[in-house]
């Protein structure tokens, strides 16, 4: 890439193609719809799982939109934007990635129809922005009250686990554990997700999941008879590394 009079200059590969105008619009919309369509069939009660095979032969079976899109090798810039939509949804909410991707694809499809009817792109964008405002107002009106009960929260948690590889655990049981954890850190301002730490350990399986209301030290005990759990313990807080030195034995015979 070079620069001339403040404008960047790009040197493209000889096989590169350049599109502009309606051809560029059509290419971008087609790529975005293709990515959206790839996860559409996983949505809903009759949604199907996808089996993804990587170049190294690793197999992933899931119906989670974020996982599917992350495993796909997508290079088209417009298609990559759909992936970013799913990633943002996953990061901010933790669920709804497939729905977000499908909605984005449908918005592109509707925009394509409007472009074919000679509606200016700026008008389409303004219309979508106005529609988004109406949608947000409707969501606010239908949102559950702050005093939602545990049963409703558990139903939301259980639904969010669909297709996320929860293993052998009963989703309903794990949902109850999640609700219990949320209630422990709930405040008037909401729930601080950073107040809940998730740790994975090698063990009998996901069915061993439990909520620990305390501190977990990921260290091996020095002796097998040392206690694994302590209640009402005296805690020493040290601002330095604490290591156990190996005993030096200097014996002469």
MARKOL-868891 format. One record per residue (C-alpha): residue in three letters; x, y, z. Coordinates in pm, 1 decimal, padded with zeros to 6 digits. Each point is the difference from the previous one (the first is absolute). Layout:
<atoms>
> res,c1,c2,c3
> Ala,X,Y,Z
...
</atoms>
This chain:
<atoms>
> res,c1,c2,c3
> Unk,00000.0,00000.0,00000.0
> Unk,00133.6,00344.1,-00091.0
> Unk,-00124.5,00352.4,00054.0
> Unk,-00048.9,00292.8,-00235.1
> Unk,-00124.0,00344.8,00097.9
> Unk,-00145.4,-00136.1,00321.2
> Unk,-00192.8,-00277.4,-00177.1
> Unk,00099.4,-00366.3,00054.9
> Unk,00106.0,-00200.1,-00304.8
> Unk,-00047.7,-00377.6,00002.0
> Unk,00195.9,-00244.8,-00215.0
> Unk,-00227.9,-00293.8,-00072.2
> Unk,00079.1,-00349.7,-00114.0
> Unk,-00025.6,-00050.8,-00375.6
> Unk,-00288.4,-00243.0,00054.7
> Unk,-00194.9,00248.3,00213.6
> Unk,-00336.8,00119.3,-00126.7
> Unk,-00155.4,00338.4,00063.6
> Unk,-00372.2,00056.1,00018.9
> Unk,-00192.1,00318.7,00058.4
> Unk,-00350.1,00138.0,-00011.9
> Unk,-00284.3,-00249.5,-00021.0
> Unk,00238.4,-00288.9,-00066.7
> Unk,00173.9,00066.2,00332.4
> Unk,-00334.4,00030.5,00179.2
> Unk,-00120.7,-00326.6,-00146.6
> Unk,00325.2,-00180.1,00089.1
> Unk,-00005.1,00122.5,00358.9
> Unk,-00366.4,-00084.2,00052.6
> Unk,00039.9,-00346.6,-00152.2
> Unk,00298.0,-00078.4,00224.1
> Unk,-00181.1,00119.7,00311.7
> Unk,-00312.8,-00199.4,-00081.0
> Unk,00207.6,-00314.4,-00062.4
> Unk,00155.0,00016.6,00346.3
> Unk,-00337.4,00068.7,00159.3
> Unk,-00154.3,-00293.3,-00184.7
> Unk,00272.1,-00233.1,00128.3
> Unk,-00132.4,00032.2,00356.5
> Unk,-00370.2,00054.9,-00073.7
> Unk,-00084.2,-00370.4,00007.3
> Unk,00130.7,-00031.0,00357.5
> Unk,-00259.6,00244.3,00134.1
> Unk,-00316.8,-00095.1,00183.1
> Unk,-00140.4,-00316.5,00158.8
> Unk,00060.5,-00192.9,-00322.2
> Unk,00345.9,00141.7,-00051.4
> Unk,00264.7,-00244.9,-00114.3
> Unk,00356.5,-00047.5,00119.9
> Unk,00291.6,00067.8,-00231.7
> Unk,00303.7,-00224.8,-00026.8
> Unk,00314.4,00200.1,-00070.9
> Unk,00327.2,-00166.1,-00099.1
> Unk,00319.8,00206.2,00020.3
> Unk,00304.4,-00036.6,-00226.1
> Unk,00167.4,-00206.3,00271.3
> Unk,-00296.6,-00237.5,00017.3
> Unk,-00148.2,00126.0,00326.9
> Unk,-00378.4,-00039.9,00010.8
> Unk,-00235.8,00245.2,00170.4
> Unk,-00374.0,-00069.8,00023.9
> Unk,-00208.8,00295.9,00115.4
> Unk,-00297.2,00220.4,-00078.6
> Unk,00150.0,00306.1,00168.0
> Unk,00021.6,00278.0,-00256.9
> Unk,00313.3,00162.0,00145.3
> Unk,00187.9,-00330.0,00001.5
> Unk,-00100.2,-00081.5,-00357.7
> Unk,00104.3,00338.7,-00133.9
> Unk,00329.4,-00006.2,00190.9
> Unk,00088.4,-00337.0,-00150.1
> Unk,-00077.8,00111.1,-00355.1
> Unk,00279.2,00138.7,-00217.8
> Unk,-00156.8,00328.4,-00111.1
> Unk,00202.7,00256.0,-00193.6
> Unk,-00258.3,00219.6,-00173.8
> Unk,-00013.6,00336.7,00184.1
> Unk,-00379.9,00024.9,-00009.2
> Unk,-00041.0,-00358.5,00116.3
> Unk,00249.5,00065.8,00277.6
> Unk,-00229.3,00276.1,00126.0
> Unk,-00271.0,-00259.6,00066.0
> Unk,00253.7,-00195.2,00204.0
> Unk,00077.0,00316.4,00196.6
> Unk,-00371.5,00044.4,00067.8
> Unk,-00009.7,-00347.6,00155.4
> Unk,00320.7,00058.0,00197.2
> Unk,-00131.5,00327.4,00142.1
> Unk,-00328.3,-00166.8,00095.9
> Unk,00188.7,-00282.3,00172.0
> Unk,00226.8,00241.7,00186.9
> Unk,-00274.4,00235.1,00115.9
> Unk,-00284.1,-00244.6,00068.6
> Unk,00139.4,-00352.8,-00015.2
> Unk,-00288.0,-00130.9,-00211.4
> Unk,-00206.0,00082.3,-00308.5
> Unk,00288.7,-00017.5,-00247.0
> Unk,-00195.4,-00200.6,-00255.2
> Unk,-00300.7,00231.4,00023.6
> Unk,00222.2,00305.6,-00045.6
> Unk,00166.5,-00154.0,-00306.0
> Unk,-00330.3,-00101.5,-00157.5
> Unk,-00151.9,00343.6,00059.9
> Unk,00304.8,00165.0,-00156.7
> Unk,-00037.3,-00224.8,-00304.1
> Unk,-00369.0,00081.4,-00035.0
> Unk,00070.4,00372.7,00026.3
> Unk,00249.8,-00036.8,-00282.9
> Unk,-00254.4,-00192.6,-00208.1
> Unk,-00265.6,00266.8,00053.9
> Unk,00252.3,00271.8,-00081.4
> Unk,00078.8,-00178.2,-00325.7
> Unk,-00367.9,00007.6,-00098.3
> Unk,-00016.4,00372.1,00078.0
> Unk,00313.0,00066.6,-00205.3
> Unk,-00158.2,-00184.3,-00292.4
> Unk,-00293.5,00240.9,00035.0
> Unk,00247.5,00291.0,-00032.8
> Unk,-00026.7,00105.1,00364.3
> Unk,00312.5,00196.0,00091.7
> Unk,00235.1,-00173.3,00250.5
> Unk,-00011.7,00302.5,00231.6
> Unk,-00378.7,-00026.0,00018.9
> Unk,00027.6,-00370.5,00083.4
> Unk,00249.9,00068.5,00279.1
> Unk,-00219.9,00272.4,00149.4
> Unk,-00299.8,-00231.9,-00013.4
> Unk,00189.8,-00277.6,00176.5
> Unk,00116.2,00242.4,00269.5
> Unk,-00357.5,00110.5,00061.7
> Unk,-00115.2,-00362.7,00008.8
> Unk,00271.7,-00076.9,00256.2
> Unk,-00133.0,00274.8,00225.6
> Unk,-00353.0,-00141.7,-00021.5
> Unk,00133.9,-00349.9,00071.8
> Unk,00188.7,00115.9,00308.6
> Unk,-00311.4,00171.8,00133.3
> Unk,-00202.3,-00318.7,-00050.7
> Unk,00265.8,-00206.8,00177.9
> Unk,-00000.3,00238.3,00296.0
> Unk,-00377.7,-00032.9,00028.4
> Unk,00015.3,-00381.0,-00003.7
> Unk,00304.5,-00039.5,00224.6
> Unk,-00050.1,-00196.6,00320.8
> Unk,-00018.6,00191.3,00325.4
> Unk,00299.9,00023.7,00231.3
> Unk,-00167.7,-00234.7,00248.2
> Unk,00007.6,-00296.8,-00240.8
> Unk,-00019.1,-00326.2,00193.5
> Unk,00257.3,-00280.6,00003.1
> Unk,-00212.2,-00228.6,-00215.2
> Unk,-00005.4,00251.8,-00284.7
> Unk,00373.7,00062.2,00031.4
> Unk,00069.0,-00374.1,-00007.8
> Unk,-00206.8,-00035.4,-00317.7
> Unk,00209.4,00270.8,-00167.6
> Unk,00325.3,-00162.8,00112.6
> Unk,-00109.1,-00344.9,-00115.0
> Unk,-00102.5,00131.7,-00341.7
> Unk,00336.3,00174.9,-00040.4
> Unk,00186.6,-00327.8,00051.6
> Unk,-00152.4,-00169.0,-00302.7
> Unk,00273.1,-00121.1,-00232.7
> Unk,00285.9,00137.8,00209.1
> Unk,00148.3,-00335.5,00096.3
> Unk,-00109.6,-00031.1,00362.3
> Unk,00090.6,-00367.7,-00012.0
> Unk,-00165.3,-00256.8,00223.7
> Unk,-00150.2,00246.9,00245.2
> Unk,-00371.8,00055.5,00037.7
> Unk,-00058.7,00346.8,-00147.0
> Unk,-00271.0,00071.3,00257.0
> Unk,00238.5,-00077.4,00286.9
> Unk,00273.2,00222.0,-00144.0
> Unk,-00255.1,00277.8,-00054.5
> Unk,-00087.2,-00010.1,00371.0
> Unk,00369.7,00032.7,00086.4
> Unk,00029.9,00299.2,-00232.6
> Unk,-00298.9,00173.6,00158.7
> Unk,00141.9,-00064.2,00346.3
> Unk,00330.7,00158.1,-00104.4
> Unk,-00175.5,00303.8,-00145.0
> Unk,-00203.4,00053.6,00315.3
> Unk,00321.0,00002.0,00206.2
> Unk,00143.3,00303.0,-00184.9
> Unk,-00321.1,00178.1,-00096.4
> Unk,-00013.7,00368.9,00090.6
> Unk,-00240.2,00288.0,-00058.5
> Unk,00196.8,00100.0,-00310.9
> Unk,-00024.7,-00349.1,-00144.6
> Unk,00244.6,-00288.7,-00018.0
> Unk,00373.4,00052.7,-00037.2
> Unk,00111.3,-00296.5,-00210.4
> Unk,00359.6,00055.1,00112.1
> Unk,-00111.0,-00087.8,00353.0
> Unk,-00050.1,-00361.0,-00109.8
> Unk,00306.8,-00204.3,-00090.6
> Unk,-00027.5,-00323.6,-00195.9
> Unk,00274.6,-00259.4,00035.7
> Unk,00026.4,-00329.2,-00183.9
> Unk,00170.9,-00296.1,00160.7
> Unk,00075.4,-00350.5,-00117.9
> Unk,-00250.5,-00223.4,00171.1
> Unk,-00288.7,-00242.4,-00037.4
> Unk,-00186.9,00222.9,-00245.5
> Unk,-00234.3,00293.6,-00024.9
> Unk,-00235.7,-00167.8,00246.2
> Unk,00249.9,00090.3,00275.6
> Unk,-00062.5,00373.1,-00049.6
> Unk,-00056.4,00180.8,00329.5
> Unk,-00019.5,00353.3,00134.8
> Unk,00268.2,00089.8,00253.5
> Unk,-00081.1,00296.1,00221.7
> Unk,00354.9,00074.6,00096.2
> Unk,00356.3,-00016.2,-00127.7
> Unk,00147.8,-00282.4,-00204.1
> Unk,00376.2,-00050.1,00012.4
> Unk,00121.6,-00184.3,-00306.8
> Unk,00294.8,-00160.5,00176.2
> Unk,00085.4,-00354.5,00095.6
> Unk,00014.4,-00069.0,00376.5
> Unk,00345.7,-00070.8,00137.5
> Unk,-00126.0,-00308.8,00175.9
> Unk,-00287.1,-00231.5,-00081.1
> Unk,-00141.5,00033.3,00351.2
> Unk,-00028.2,00378.1,-00019.4
> Unk,-00363.0,00120.1,-00001.7
> Unk,-00156.6,00078.7,-00337.2
> Unk,-00273.2,00228.8,00137.7
> Unk,00019.4,00256.1,00279.6
> Unk,-00287.7,00179.1,00172.0
> Unk,00042.2,00315.7,00210.5
> Unk,00369.5,-00004.9,-00083.1
> Unk,00251.2,00268.1,00095.2
> Unk,00126.5,00162.9,-00319.7
> Unk,00343.2,00158.2,-00044.5
> Unk,00022.2,00246.1,-00289.6
> Unk,00359.0,00040.8,-00122.8
> Unk,00130.6,00244.0,-00258.8
> Unk,00277.4,-00234.8,-00108.6
> Unk,00055.2,-00342.1,-00146.9
> Unk,-00036.8,-00284.6,00243.4
> Unk,00190.9,-00312.3,-00090.8
> Unk,00096.5,-00311.9,00186.9
> Unk,00370.1,-00060.2,-00017.8
> Unk,00131.0,-00349.9,-00033.0
> Unk,00168.4,-00123.7,00313.0
> Unk,00376.5,-00014.5,-00021.2
> Unk,00135.5,-00316.7,00149.6
> Unk,00374.0,-00014.8,00052.2
> Unk,00056.2,-00331.7,00163.6
> Unk,00330.6,-00177.8,00030.4
> Unk,00050.3,-00362.8,00085.9
</atoms>
